[in-house]
Amino acid sequence: PDTTYYVRAYATDTVGTFYGHQVCFTTSKEAPTVTTQAVSGIGNTSADGNGNITDLGSPNPTQHGVCWNTSGTPTTADSKTEEGPVGATGPFVSHMTGLSPDTTYYVRAYATNAAGTSYGNEVSFTTSEEAPTVTTETVSGIGNISANGNGNITDLGFPDPTQHGVCWNTTGTPTIAGSKTEDGSVSATGPFVSHMTGLSPDTTYYVRAYAINPAGIAYGTQVSFTTSAQAPAVTTQAVSGIGNASADGNGDITDLGSPPPIQHGVCWNTTGTPTIAGSKTEEGPTSTTGPFVSHMTGLSPNITYYVRAYATNAAGTSYGNEVSFTTRSQAATVTTQAVTNIGTTTATGNGNITDLGSPPPTQHGICWSATGTPTIAGSRTQQGPVSSTGAFTSNMTGLTPNTTYYVRAYATDAIGTFYGNEVSFTT
């Protein structure tokens, strides 16, 4: 093919061989022949076309490769590779790029020489689906049992994701096999926020954003965060064991919070809404819920106090409801001194109120009898209320001459009547 030939007719007789005049001609060019084999190395945006040049034709091909389209019967007017001239028959591989994921393509090998372009048979293949790409951003809105996971879908892949969200755990490298949010399908790239719930307080979590399409699951980088500490919960019960200077505060820790309390007890004041900035007990750390009793001291008699149980952990101090109580009145104390000014029918009793108690005495004086251990049920003086401690005198009358009497000073307050020591004298 494609060759110039020179031609002469001839005739031979006995004389010899005789030739006609010379003419010339050129044979036609011959197109190459090529076949197409199955496509290999199929990805989501590329694949390897395979051809075989079984006859170079004439002249040799100046170009060869594969061509493809999505409609069928591709030609070099469509997408193609160009592997250049070729001087030998045999198979070749030509890399196709710029393909779309999850798409069916039709392919033919080709070879071009001066006679034209020859195509192989047509084969088809479908590119792989393309997984999406996603990044994980810093967690926001962190509480003690919830937080906002943040992701960004930077490439939808192909086809679009059917599900996306964030996944998390406490050990690292979380997957959707564990805890996750499900925010549904997505058709546009960009950031998203996904609310995580059911977390534990004061706990470190690891988070990855994710997106799923038929090509698979794509995860973002891992980020971590720690939930806030959770304050404990406590209630206050009625005060018990009430004395004039002490009482027992009662509380109940119903939830330890997280981490557990490092201190608990009761706090009190005389104005209401007590806090640990004022008077308090300190019972130390606790690791179990339940009731507790805390002894309050240094109280004043006959005073109303307001009390709240409390528990403190890293999240702060929690208080129970407020209860109130009134300390008991405090008894007055009194001593009896020696009797003076002793006459035949009169004498002067002497006493000393050393503590008024609370409230102060409403009555005081001395009492006497001739039999011992006198009380106010018998003979007595009545000096009335008293508002300060100290000595007092009280005149006894109506005595019998030459008689031994027994005497005690006394003071009466809201609690009762209290007596001093007993002394005696003889008129």
C-alpha positions as CSV (number, residue, x, y, z in Angstrom):
1,P,0.0,0.0,0.0
2,D,0.9,3.6,-0.5
3,T,3.8,2.7,-2.9
4,T,4.7,4.1,-6.4
5,Y,5.2,1.4,-9.0
6,Y,6.7,1.7,-12.6
7,V,5.2,-0.5,-15.3
8,R,6.2,-1.6,-18.9
9,A,4.4,-4.1,-21.1
10,Y,6.6,-6.6,-22.8
11,A,6.6,-9.3,-25.5
12,T,9.2,-11.9,-26.2
13,D,9.9,-13.6,-29.6
14,T,12.8,-15.4,-31.2
15,V,14.6,-12.2,-31.6
16,G,14.3,-11.2,-28.0
17,T,12.1,-9.3,-25.5
18,F,10.7,-5.9,-26.3
19,Y,9.2,-3.4,-23.8
20,G,6.5,-0.8,-24.2
21,H,6.9,2.7,-22.8
22,Q,7.0,3.1,-19.0
23,V,4.0,4.3,-16.9
24,C,3.7,4.6,-13.1
25,F,1.0,4.5,-10.4
26,T,0.8,4.6,-6.6
27,T,-1.2,2.1,-4.5
28,S,-3.8,3.4,-2.0
29,K,-2.9,3.9,1.6
30,E,-4.0,1.2,4.0
31,A,-5.8,2.1,7.3
32,P,-4.5,0.4,10.5
33,T,-6.7,-2.2,12.3
34,V,-7.2,-2.0,16.1
35,T,-9.3,-3.8,18.7
36,T,-10.6,-2.6,22.1
37,Q,-10.2,-4.7,25.3
38,A,-12.0,-4.4,28.6
39,V,-11.2,-1.3,30.6
40,S,-9.1,-1.8,33.8
41,G,-8.0,0.2,36.8
42,I,-11.4,1.7,37.2
43,G,-11.6,4.5,39.8
44,N,-14.1,7.2,40.4
45,T,-12.5,9.8,38.1
46,S,-10.1,7.7,36.0
47,A,-9.6,4.3,34.3
48,D,-7.2,2.5,32.0
49,G,-8.4,2.0,28.4
50,N,-6.9,-1.1,26.7
51,G,-6.3,-1.5,22.9
52,N,-4.4,-3.7,20.5
53,I,-3.0,-2.6,17.1
54,T,-3.3,-5.8,15.1
55,D,-2.1,-4.2,11.7
56,L,-0.2,-0.9,11.4
57,G,-1.7,-0.2,8.0
58,S,0.5,2.0,5.7
59,P,1.9,4.3,6.5
60,N,2.4,3.7,10.2
61,P,0.0,5.4,12.6
62,T,0.8,9.0,13.6
63,Q,-1.5,8.8,16.6
64,H,-3.3,6.2,18.7
65,G,-5.1,5.9,22.0
66,V,-8.7,5.5,23.2
67,C,-11.7,7.7,23.0
68,W,-14.8,7.8,25.1
69,N,-18.2,9.4,25.8
70,T,-21.4,8.7,27.8
71,S,-23.7,8.1,24.8
72,G,-22.0,5.4,22.7
73,T,-19.9,5.1,19.5
74,P,-17.2,7.5,20.7
75,T,-14.9,9.1,18.2
76,T,-11.7,11.2,18.4
77,A,-14.1,14.2,18.3
78,D,-15.0,13.2,21.9
79,S,-12.7,12.8,24.8
80,K,-9.6,10.9,23.9
81,T,-6.0,10.0,24.9
82,E,-3.1,10.6,22.5
83,E,-0.3,8.2,22.8
84,G,1.5,9.4,19.6
85,P,3.0,7.5,16.7
86,V,3.5,3.8,16.8
87,G,5.9,1.5,14.8
88,A,4.9,-1.9,15.9
89,T,1.7,-3.9,16.4
90,G,0.6,-5.0,19.8
91,P,-1.4,-4.1,22.9
92,F,-1.3,-0.7,24.6
93,V,-2.8,0.9,27.7
94,S,-4.0,4.5,27.8
95,H,-5.0,6.3,31.0
96,M,-8.3,8.1,30.9
97,T,-8.8,11.0,33.4
98,G,-11.4,13.7,34.1
99,L,-14.1,11.2,34.5
100,S,-17.2,11.6,36.7
101,P,-17.9,9.2,39.5
102,D,-20.7,6.6,39.2
103,T,-21.1,7.2,35.4
104,T,-21.2,4.7,32.5
105,Y,-18.7,5.4,29.7
106,Y,-18.3,3.9,26.2
107,V,-14.8,3.3,24.9
108,R,-13.1,2.5,21.6
109,A,-9.4,2.2,20.9
110,Y,-8.3,4.1,17.8
111,A,-5.3,4.5,15.5
112,T,-4.8,7.2,12.9
113,N,-2.6,7.2,9.8
114,A,-2.7,8.9,6.4
115,A,-5.5,6.6,5.3
116,G,-7.7,7.8,8.2
117,T,-8.7,6.8,11.7
118,S,-9.6,3.2,12.5
119,Y,-11.7,2.3,15.6
120,G,-11.8,-0.9,17.6
121,N,-14.9,-2.5,18.9
122,E,-16.9,-0.6,21.6
123,V,-16.7,-1.6,25.3
124,S,-18.4,0.1,28.3
125,F,-17.6,0.5,32.0
126,T,-18.9,2.4,35.0
127,T,-16.7,4.6,37.2
128,S,-16.7,4.0,40.9
129,E,-18.8,6.0,43.3
130,E,-16.8,8.8,45.0
131,A,-16.7,9.1,48.8
132,P,-17.4,12.5,50.3
133,T,-14.8,14.5,52.2
134,V,-15.4,16.0,55.6
135,T,-13.5,17.9,58.2
136,T,-14.2,18.1,62.0
137,E,-14.1,21.5,63.6
138,T,-13.8,22.5,67.3
139,V,-16.7,21.4,69.6
140,S,-18.9,24.3,70.9
141,G,-21.7,24.8,73.3
142,I,-20.1,22.4,75.9
143,G,-22.3,21.6,78.8
144,N,-22.2,18.8,81.4
145,I,-24.4,16.4,79.4
146,S,-24.4,17.9,75.9
147,A,-22.3,19.7,73.3
148,N,-22.4,20.9,69.7
149,G,-20.3,18.9,67.2
150,N,-19.1,20.9,64.2
151,G,-18.2,19.6,60.8
152,N,-17.7,20.8,57.3
153,I,-18.5,18.8,54.1
154,T,-15.8,20.0,51.7
155,D,-16.8,17.6,48.9
156,L,-20.1,15.8,48.5
157,G,-18.6,12.9,46.5
158,F,-20.9,11.1,44.1
159,P,-23.7,10.5,44.6
160,D,-24.6,12.9,47.4
161,P,-24.3,11.7,51.0
162,T,-27.4,10.0,52.4
163,Q,-26.4,10.6,56.0
164,H,-24.1,12.9,57.9
165,G,-23.4,14.0,61.5
166,V,-20.8,13.5,64.2
167,C,-19.7,10.4,66.1
168,W,-18.0,10.3,69.5
169,N,-16.6,8.0,72.2
170,T,-14.3,8.3,75.3
171,T,-11.5,6.1,73.9
172,G,-10.5,7.7,70.6
173,T,-11.1,7.2,66.9
174,P,-14.9,7.1,67.1
175,T,-17.0,5.5,64.4
176,I,-20.7,5.4,63.5
177,A,-20.8,1.9,65.2
178,G,-20.8,3.9,68.5
179,S,-22.6,7.0,69.6
180,K,-23.6,9.3,66.7
181,T,-25.9,12.0,65.5
182,E,-27.9,11.5,62.2
183,D,-28.6,14.7,60.4
184,G,-29.8,13.1,57.2
185,S,-29.0,13.6,53.6
186,V,-27.1,16.6,52.3
187,S,-26.9,18.1,48.8
188,A,-24.5,21.1,49.3
189,T,-21.0,21.4,50.7
190,G,-20.4,23.6,53.8
191,P,-20.3,23.6,57.6
192,F,-22.9,21.9,59.8
193,V,-23.7,21.7,63.5
194,S,-24.9,18.5,65.2
195,H,-26.1,18.4,68.8
196,M,-24.6,15.6,71.0
197,T,-26.7,14.5,74.0
198,G,-26.5,11.9,76.7
199,L,-23.0,12.7,77.7
200,S,-21.5,12.3,81.1
201,P,-20.3,15.3,83.1
202,D,-16.6,16.0,83.6
203,T,-15.6,13.5,80.9
204,T,-13.2,13.8,77.9
205,Y,-14.8,12.8,74.5
206,Y,-13.3,12.3,71.1
207,V,-15.3,13.4,68.1
208,R,-15.2,13.0,64.3
209,A,-17.6,14.4,61.7
210,Y,-18.8,11.9,59.1
211,A,-20.7,11.7,55.8
212,I,-22.0,8.5,54.1
213,N,-22.8,7.9,50.4
214,P,-22.8,4.6,48.4
215,A,-19.0,4.8,48.1
216,G,-18.6,4.5,51.8
217,I,-18.1,6.4,55.1
218,A,-15.8,9.4,55.2
219,Y,-14.6,10.7,58.6
220,G,-13.0,14.0,59.5
221,T,-10.0,14.5,61.7
222,Q,-10.5,13.8,65.4
223,V,-11.0,16.5,68.0
224,S,-11.5,16.2,71.7
225,F,-13.4,18.1,74.4
226,T,-14.2,17.7,78.1
227,T,-17.8,18.2,79.4
228,S,-18.4,20.5,82.2
229,A,-18.5,19.3,85.8
230,Q,-22.0,18.7,87.1
231,A,-23.0,20.3,90.4
232,P,-24.2,17.9,93.1
233,A,-27.9,17.9,94.3
234,V,-28.7,18.2,98.0
235,T,-31.8,18.6,100.1
236,T,-32.2,19.9,103.7
237,Q,-34.2,18.1,106.3
238,A,-35.6,19.3,109.7
239,V,-33.0,20.2,112.3
240,S,-32.8,17.7,115.2
241,G,-31.0,17.5,118.6
242,I,-31.8,21.1,119.3
243,G,-30.1,22.5,122.4
244,N,-29.4,26.0,123.6
245,A,-26.0,26.3,121.9
246,S,-26.0,23.4,119.4
247,A,-28.1,21.4,117.1
248,D,-27.9,18.7,114.4
249,G,-28.3,19.8,110.8
250,N,-29.7,17.1,108.5
251,G,-29.0,16.9,104.7
252,D,-29.4,14.4,101.9
253,I,-27.1,14.2,98.9
254,T,-29.4,13.0,96.2
255,D,-26.9,13.3,93.3
256,L,-23.1,13.4,93.7
257,G,-22.7,15.4,90.5
258,S,-19.4,14.9,88.7
259,P,-16.7,14.8,90.0
260,P,-18.0,13.8,93.5
261,P,-18.1,16.5,96.2
262,I,-14.9,17.5,97.9
263,Q,-16.8,19.1,100.8
264,H,-20.3,18.9,102.3
265,G,-22.2,19.9,105.5
266,V,-24.7,22.5,106.6
267,C,-24.5,26.3,106.8
268,W,-26.6,28.7,108.9
269,N,-27.3,32.3,109.9
270,T,-29.9,34.3,111.6
271,T,-31.1,36.3,108.6
272,G,-32.0,33.7,106.0
273,T,-30.5,32.2,102.8
274,P,-27.2,31.1,104.5
275,T,-24.1,30.3,102.4
276,I,-20.7,28.8,103.1
277,A,-19.4,32.3,103.3
278,G,-20.9,32.3,106.8
279,S,-21.1,29.7,109.6
280,K,-20.8,26.1,108.3
281,T,-19.8,22.6,109.1
282,E,-17.3,20.7,107.0
283,E,-17.8,17.0,106.7
284,G,-15.2,16.6,103.9
285,P,-15.4,14.6,100.7
286,T,-18.2,12.1,99.9
287,S,-18.5,9.4,97.3
288,T,-22.0,8.1,97.9
289,T,-25.4,9.6,97.9
290,G,-27.6,9.6,101.0
291,P,-28.5,11.4,104.2
292,F,-26.0,12.9,106.6
293,V,-26.0,14.6,110.0
294,S,-23.8,17.6,110.8
295,H,-23.4,19.0,114.3
296,M,-23.7,22.8,114.6
297,T,-22.1,24.4,117.6
298,G,-21.5,28.0,118.9
299,L,-25.2,28.8,118.7
300,S,-26.9,31.3,120.9
301,P,-29.9,30.3,123.1
302,N,-33.4,31.2,122.2
303,I,-32.4,32.4,118.6
304,T,-34.0,31.5,115.3
305,Y,-31.5,30.1,112.8
306,Y,-31.9,29.4,109.1
307,V,-30.1,26.3,107.7
308,R,-29.2,24.9,104.3
309,A,-27.4,21.7,103.5
310,Y,-24.6,22.1,100.9
311,A,-22.2,20.1,98.8
312,T,-19.3,21.4,96.8
313,N,-17.5,19.9,93.8
314,A,-15.6,21.3,90.8
315,A,-18.8,22.7,89.3
316,G,-19.5,24.8,92.4
317,T,-21.5,24.7,95.6
318,S,-25.1,23.4,95.6
319,Y,-27.5,24.2,98.4
320,G,-30.6,22.4,99.7
321,N,-33.9,24.0,100.6
322,E,-33.9,26.3,103.6
323,V,-35.2,25.2,107.0
324,S,-35.4,27.1,110.3
325,F,-35.3,26.3,114.0
326,T,-35.0,28.1,117.3
327,T,-32.4,27.1,119.9
328,R,-33.7,26.3,123.3
329,S,-33.7,28.9,126.1
330,Q,-30.7,28.7,128.3
331,A,-31.2,28.4,132.1
332,A,-30.0,31.1,134.4
333,T,-27.4,30.1,137.0
334,V,-27.4,31.4,140.5
335,T,-25.4,30.9,143.7
336,T,-26.4,31.4,147.4
337,Q,-24.2,33.4,149.8
338,A,-24.2,33.4,153.6
339,V,-27.3,35.0,155.3
340,T,-26.6,38.3,157.0
341,N,-28.4,40.7,159.4
342,I,-29.9,37.7,161.3
343,G,-32.5,38.8,163.9
344,T,-35.2,37.0,165.8
345,T,-37.8,37.1,163.1
346,T,-35.9,38.6,160.1
347,A,-32.7,38.1,158.1
348,T,-31.1,39.1,154.9
349,G,-30.7,36.4,152.1
350,N,-27.9,36.9,149.7
351,G,-27.7,35.6,146.1
352,N,-25.7,36.1,142.9
353,I,-26.9,35.6,139.4
354,T,-23.8,34.5,137.5
355,D,-25.5,33.8,134.1
356,L,-28.8,35.4,133.0
357,G,-29.5,32.5,130.6
358,S,-31.7,33.2,127.7
359,P,-34.2,34.7,127.9
360,P,-33.3,36.6,131.1
361,P,-35.1,35.6,134.4
362,T,-38.6,36.9,134.9
363,Q,-38.3,36.4,138.7
364,H,-35.6,36.0,141.3
365,G,-35.1,36.0,145.0
366,I,-34.5,33.6,147.9
367,C,-36.6,30.8,149.4
368,W,-36.3,29.1,152.8
369,S,-37.7,26.4,155.0
370,A,-36.9,24.8,158.4
371,T,-36.7,21.3,156.9
372,G,-34.1,21.7,154.1
373,T,-34.0,22.0,150.3
374,P,-36.4,24.9,150.1
375,T,-38.3,25.7,146.9
376,I,-40.5,28.5,145.7
377,A,-43.4,26.4,146.6
378,G,-42.7,27.5,150.2
379,S,-41.6,30.7,151.7
380,R,-39.8,33.0,149.3
381,T,-39.1,36.6,148.3
382,Q,-39.9,37.9,144.8
383,Q,-37.4,40.5,143.4
384,G,-38.9,40.5,139.9
385,P,-37.2,40.4,136.5
386,V,-33.5,40.9,136.2
387,S,-31.5,42.0,133.2
388,S,-27.9,41.8,134.4
389,T,-25.8,39.4,136.4
390,G,-24.6,40.2,139.9
391,A,-25.3,39.9,143.6
392,F,-28.6,40.7,145.1
393,T,-30.1,40.8,148.7
394,S,-33.6,39.8,149.7
395,N,-35.1,40.4,153.1
396,M,-36.7,37.4,154.9
397,T,-39.5,38.2,157.4
398,G,-41.9,36.2,159.6
399,L,-39.2,34.0,160.9
400,T,-39.4,32.1,164.2
401,P,-36.9,32.9,166.9
402,N,-34.2,30.5,167.8
403,T,-34.9,28.4,164.7
404,T,-32.5,26.9,162.1
405,Y,-33.5,27.8,158.5
406,Y,-32.3,26.5,155.2
407,V,-32.0,29.0,152.3
408,R,-31.4,28.9,148.5
409,A,-31.3,31.8,146.0
410,Y,-33.4,31.2,142.9
411,A,-34.1,32.6,139.4
412,T,-37.0,31.7,137.2
413,D,-36.9,32.0,133.4
414,A,-38.7,30.5,130.4
415,I,-37.2,27.2,131.0
416,G,-38.0,26.9,134.7
417,T,-36.7,27.8,138.1
418,F,-33.1,27.3,139.0
419,Y,-31.7,27.2,142.5
420,G,-28.3,28.1,144.0
421,N,-26.5,26.1,146.7
422,E,-28.2,25.7,150.1
423,V,-27.0,27.6,153.2
424,S,-28.4,27.6,156.7
425,F,-28.6,30.0,159.6
426,T,-30.3,30.2,163.0
427,T,-32.4,33.1,164.1
